[in-house]
Structure formats: C-alpha cells, structure tokens
Amino acid sequence: MNPSPALRDHPEGCTLALRVQPGARKAAFLGLTADGAQWRIAIAAPPVEGSANQALLRFLAHYFSLSRASVCLLNGERSRDKVILLRGLATTAAAALLP
C-alpha cells in the first residue's frame, strides 16, 4: 500500500512529487499540498540558472542520507512542480523519513 500519493514506487527506488518555493529563508519541508498530491518545500536559492534545482537536489540528498548522484530530477526543470527520483530508497522508507 502506498503511504502517500506524493510518493510512488519506481524500479530504481521511489519518486517524490514536490511543489517548490525558491528564495525562502531556509530549506525545509512545509507539508503536503491541500490535495495531498505533492510535498511543499522551501529552498533558499533563487530560481536563476538552475541554482534552485541544484540546491533542492543537495537538500534532498542530505535529508534522505543519499549520495547526490542518487537524487535525480525527472520532471519539472523549469517549473515549481517537480518529480524527483530517490534511487535506492523504498517508498515506505522515504515516507518514514518525511515530516
């Protein structure tokens, strides 16, 4: 059973659907969107030349204790709505780590 619609099984691990708020004071999870389909996340980096995407991937790698190479942006390079692949992390393990 899937613990959250924002998390999905993937052959390489799991995917995490996010709504990103760049330019925040600090990086942090802000909770689920109203429909529960995405996690809202704040990132301190501005949305300029991919810096927010890189900061997001570094934050998620640190948060989930994964290598930076294990965290990959699958969809949403130029959008606030993104899908992230967490390689080697099961959906249930990711759900247990989320706030």
Long-range contacts (C-beta under 8 A, 24 or more apart in sequence): 2-91, 3-91, 3-92, 3-95, 4-32, 4-36, 4-95, 4-98, 5-36, 5-37, 6-32, 6-36, 6-37, 6-38, 6-39, 7-91, 7-94, 7-95, 7-98, 8-91, 9-91, 10-85, 12-85, 12-87, 12-88, 13-70, 13-85, 13-86, 13-87, 13-88, 13-89, 13-90, 14-85, 14-86, 14-89, 14-90, 14-91, 14-94, 15-74, 15-83, 15-84, 15-85, 15-86, 16-60, 16-83, 16-84, 16-86, 16-94, 17-81, 17-82, 17-83, 18-56, 18-76, 18-81, 18-82, 18-83, 18-84, 19-80, 19-81, 19-82, 20-52, 20-56, 20-80, 20-81, 20-82, 21-80, 22-46, 22-47, 22-52, 22-80, 23-47, 23-52, 27-55, 27-56, 27-59, 29-63, 29-98, 29-99, 31-99, 38-81, 39-98, 50-77, 53-77, 53-82, 56-82, 56-84, 57-84, 60-84, 60-86, 63-97, 64-89, 64-94, 64-97
